[in-house]
Amino acid sequence: MRIIDRPELKKLSTLKLGGRGARLYLADSCSDLDELARIWPEIAKGSAFVLGRGSNVLFGDGELDLVLIKWTGRESVKILSENSEGEVFVDVPASLSLPRFLGWCIKKGLSGLEGLAGIPGTVGGAVAMNAGSHGVEIGSRLEKVKAWSPEQGVFWAGKEDMHITYRNFKFRAQSTEKAQPFVPPYFIILGAVLRLGKDDSGVIKKRIATWYERKKNTQPVLQATAGCVFKNPPFSTIAQAQGSAPATNNISAGWLLDQAGLRGKQLGGVGFSALHANFLVNYGQGTSSQALELIELARDKVNKKWGITLEMEVKVVP
Ligand SMILES: Cc1cc2nc3c(=O)[nH]c(=O)nc-3n(C[C@H](O)[C@H](O)[C@H](O)COP(=O)(O)OP(=O)(O)OC[C@H]3O[C@@H](n4cnc5c(N)ncnc54)[C@H](O)[C@@H]3O)c2cc1C
């Protein structure tokens, strides 16, 4: 297995922030996974994090006692079967980048995920986050997941074994060979079987281009960011909000941040984007401490103004 000591975390995150981790394990085969299982007790003594492309991650500054594990297996996408409704089942490796996978979908005339255009993560990271955009969530297309955990080794999970909610994916308790219900605390997604529709390649390409254009016009996709910092609050939270709660159910975290004066707010080299208030941008010389300070400021302001506690979407690691 490839091992990198003291990896530079900013190079592993699209926000380009962070100090150094302790170790990065790059696993790409079953024997690497066996090796990980063998050394897991040692790894689990400190902080461990399964990394995709790092497009939803804020790493801390300084020297961190943090072990990163990344699945880099290089299988190709496989078309498995088609059902009576003309839907096609495809087996997609977790390490494949989502934009590349969408490119493959264009070539094969397979549709359903066009709304995810411009999300820069891996397929594994998209599944782990139930990434979504423009009314599409990858979880709605998920049939099966192939994963690995130190306790179970490699396993397959069907829809009944998954619990998928807004920007969240978990395995449900399932029976292992020992007939024990089990939810792995750590798991690596190795691949996913997705159900896609069929359409004309040109039409799919056009839809992807349209969604990407819309994203580029409303989000700082070409800058160093990690996507939305906060999740959109659930309607129930908004309804219960004290004081001057917004009079609509369609409230995004971006709108709340904007109203609380955070759009364009900068601290040192980091700031909330002027294009989209829920995106933190590293302007080049930022630090994680500045980003965390801004996050706290934003939560505080939104809480004071609306009585809403924003929940993080970006993973702060460790
Ligand atoms: C410009 C920009 C735009 C974005 N737009 C959107 C958007 O519209 N919608 C949206 O949902 N997100 C968006 N994001 C956020 C991000 O791209 C997605 O959450 C993406 O799915 C994360 O994938 P990743 O591979 O980078 O995962 P990482 O950021 O590396 O990790 C994210 C989480 O997934 C877990 N994870 C990653 N890979 C695996 C794996 N193989 N097995 C198990 N767990 C894993 C990590 O442990 C972590 O908890 C955007 C980000 C950027 C920078």
The ligand as a MOL file (V3000), in Angstrom:
LIG
                    3D

  0  0  0     0  0            999 V3000
M  V30 BEGIN CTAB
M  V30 COUNTS 53 58 0 0 0
M  V30 BEGIN ATOM
M  V30 1 C -17.2480 24.3500 -5.9350 0
M  V30 2 C -17.9860 23.3060 -5.1500 0
M  V30 3 C -19.3440 23.0990 -5.3930 0
M  V30 4 C -20.0440 22.1450 -4.6700 0
M  V30 5 N -21.3590 21.9460 -4.9170 0
M  V30 6 C -22.0460 21.0050 -4.2470 0
M  V30 7 C -23.4320 20.7780 -4.5190 0
M  V30 8 O -24.0480 21.4340 -5.3550 0
M  V30 9 N -24.0670 19.8050 -3.8200 0
M  V30 10 C -23.4250 19.0420 -2.8830 0
M  V30 11 O -24.0540 18.1490 -2.3010 0
M  V30 12 N -22.1100 19.2530 -2.6120 0
M  V30 13 C -21.4110 20.1930 -3.2590 0
M  V30 14 N -20.0810 20.4080 -2.9760 0
M  V30 15 C -19.4370 19.6520 -1.8720 0
M  V30 16 C -18.6860 18.3650 -2.2940 0
M  V30 17 O -18.1640 18.4890 -3.5890 0
M  V30 18 C -19.5900 17.1430 -2.1940 0
M  V30 19 O -20.0260 16.9270 -0.8760 0
M  V30 20 C -18.8360 15.8740 -2.6630 0
M  V30 21 O -19.7640 14.8440 -2.8010 0
M  V30 22 C -17.7250 15.4530 -1.7080 0
M  V30 23 O -16.9680 14.4460 -2.3680 0
M  V30 24 P -15.4080 14.2300 -2.0320 0
M  V30 25 O -14.9630 13.0190 -2.7790 0
M  V30 26 O -14.6600 15.4600 -2.2650 0
M  V30 27 O -15.4900 13.8770 -0.4790 0
M  V30 28 P -14.6190 14.5260 0.7180 0
M  V30 29 O -14.8220 15.9900 0.7280 0
M  V30 30 O -13.2210 14.0120 0.6300 0
M  V30 31 O -15.3500 13.8730 1.9800 0
M  V30 32 C -16.6590 14.2680 2.2960 0
M  V30 33 C -17.2710 13.2070 3.2400 0
M  V30 34 O -17.4140 11.9760 2.5350 0
M  V30 35 C -16.6710 10.9350 3.1820 0
M  V30 36 N -16.0980 10.1160 2.1200 0
M  V30 37 C -15.4440 10.5290 1.0160 0
M  V30 38 N -15.1020 9.4610 0.2490 0
M  V30 39 C -15.5270 8.3750 0.9090 0
M  V30 40 C -15.4590 6.9710 0.6470 0
M  V30 41 N -14.9040 6.4610 -0.4720 0
M  V30 42 N -15.9830 6.1200 1.5650 0
M  V30 43 C -16.5720 6.5960 2.6840 0
M  V30 44 N -16.6790 7.8980 2.9910 0
M  V30 45 C -16.1520 8.7770 2.1040 0
M  V30 46 C -15.6260 11.6390 4.0150 0
M  V30 47 O -15.2290 10.8270 5.1160 0
M  V30 48 C -16.3950 12.8870 4.4410 0
M  V30 49 O -17.2270 12.5840 5.5310 0
M  V30 50 C -19.3590 21.3570 -3.6810 0
M  V30 51 C -17.9910 21.5880 -3.4440 0
M  V30 52 C -17.3160 22.5390 -4.1690 0
M  V30 53 C -15.8550 22.7480 -3.9000 0
M  V30 END ATOM
M  V30 BEGIN BOND
M  V30 1 1 1 2
M  V30 2 1 2 3
M  V30 3 2 2 52
M  V30 4 2 3 4
M  V30 5 1 4 5
M  V30 6 1 4 50
M  V30 7 2 5 6
M  V30 8 1 6 7
M  V30 9 1 6 13
M  V30 10 2 7 8
M  V30 11 1 7 9
M  V30 12 1 9 10
M  V30 13 2 10 11
M  V30 14 1 10 12
M  V30 15 2 12 13
M  V30 16 1 13 14
M  V30 17 1 14 15
M  V30 18 1 14 50
M  V30 19 1 15 16
M  V30 20 1 16 17
M  V30 21 1 16 18
M  V30 22 1 18 19
M  V30 23 1 18 20
M  V30 24 1 20 21
M  V30 25 1 20 22
M  V30 26 1 22 23
M  V30 27 1 23 24
M  V30 28 2 24 25
M  V30 29 1 24 26
M  V30 30 1 24 27
M  V30 31 1 27 28
M  V30 32 2 28 29
M  V30 33 1 28 30
M  V30 34 1 28 31
M  V30 35 1 31 32
M  V30 36 1 32 33
M  V30 37 1 33 34
M  V30 38 1 33 48
M  V30 39 1 34 35
M  V30 40 1 35 36
M  V30 41 1 35 46
M  V30 42 1 36 37
M  V30 43 1 36 45
M  V30 44 2 37 38
M  V30 45 1 38 39
M  V30 46 1 39 40
M  V30 47 2 39 45
M  V30 48 1 40 41
M  V30 49 2 40 42
M  V30 50 1 42 43
M  V30 51 2 43 44
M  V30 52 1 44 45
M  V30 53 1 46 47
M  V30 54 1 46 48
M  V30 55 1 48 49
M  V30 56 2 50 51
M  V30 57 1 51 52
M  V30 58 1 52 53
M  V30 END BOND
M  V30 END CTAB
M  END
